[in-house]
Amino acid sequence: EGIPMRAIALFGQRGDQGYVSMADSGIATPADFAGHSVGFKAGVVPAELIAMLAGASLTPDDVNLVGVGFDPRVFMEGGVDVYPVFLNNEPDTIRSAGFDINVIDPADFGVPTLGVTYLTNDETLADTDLVERFLRATMRATYWIENHRDEAIEITLRYAEGADPAHQRYLLDTDIAAAQRADGRIGMSDPAQWSALIDLLVQYDVIEGPVEVDRVIDQSVLQRLYEEGAFE
């Protein structure tokens, strides 16, 4: 779109969206989607779904695509065989309602996906001091939360009146797990991750053509903070 935006931190090393099926449905992998009803949200069949099907030698014509909303009761009531979910949310909600389910994550089947990302525009990025202060505060909070999860949930519940503590813990644990990297540097990313996602988006016509990775990410400030030991 030509919007001057760049990612300054990537928390989700894998995407937030996946699919669920009933445990006794016989649908445990994308190959099992054939002949079944598969939900999609927001009126758009996502590229990762098409890629998952392609990885199983299937096309959208091999399944019954059904537009669904964000209320998982349509799945629990049998409206679709495969339901799209946010991996940190609906699986816990559905299980808490008494259903045994399979969770199908596109990343587990070779589909390049990325999750929660902090973006800023080029004007803000030019203010290095501002970006540094934001990242220092954000990453210090992240590491504190990772090591003080019970206290973090207690704080959340002060401001999220009526929220279920167990569900909030599921959200937190899932997001922290998705943020982990082999090098231990939460928030960092590798150019290859972005290149793979760009290739996927081009392949399935989500974007018109390839984009240079350095037009998408600038993690120079975060990398410097790690090299300086700012979060140790």
Secondary structure as GFF3:
##gff-version 3
##sequence-region A 1 232
A	DSSP	beta_strand	5	10	.	.	.	ID=ss1
A	DSSP	beta_strand	17	22	.	.	.	ID=ss2
A	DSSP	three_ten_helix	30	33	.	.	.	ID=ss3
A	DSSP	beta_strand	37	40	.	.	.	ID=ss4
A	DSSP	alpha_helix	47	55	.	.	.	ID=ss5
A	DSSP	three_ten_helix	60	62	.	.	.	ID=ss6
A	DSSP	beta_strand	64	67	.	.	.	ID=ss7
A	DSSP	alpha_helix	73	76	.	.	.	ID=ss8
A	DSSP	beta_strand	82	86	.	.	.	ID=ss9
A	DSSP	alpha_helix	90	96	.	.	.	ID=ss10
A	DSSP	beta_strand	101	104	.	.	.	ID=ss11
A	DSSP	three_ten_helix	106	109	.	.	.	ID=ss12
A	DSSP	beta_strand	117	121	.	.	.	ID=ss13
A	DSSP	alpha_helix	122	125	.	.	.	ID=ss14
A	DSSP	alpha_helix	128	147	.	.	.	ID=ss15
A	DSSP	alpha_helix	149	159	.	.	.	ID=ss16
A	DSSP	alpha_helix	165	179	.	.	.	ID=ss17
A	DSSP	alpha_helix	191	203	.	.	.	ID=ss18
A	DSSP	three_ten_helix	213	215	.	.	.	ID=ss19
A	DSSP	alpha_helix	220	227	.	.	.	ID=ss20
###
